Amino acid sequence: MWSVLLMGLGGLLAGGGISFIQQKKPRWLVIAFFVLAAMSLLAAFLLTFNAK
């Protein structure tokens, strides 16, 4: 269940990063959104494959 929520969060964060690129927002904000999206997707991956 948590994996699905984390994957959804990662998708929203990645979409926000893409949106900020199109809006010409500061580069640090775009990078922060992509880093958070990657961390969320990594957490979902680890929860999925480390479940017992």
Secondary structure, DSSP 8 states (H G I E B T S, - for coil): -HHHHHHHHHHHHHHHHHHHHHTT--HHHHHHHHHHHHHHHHHHHHHHHS--
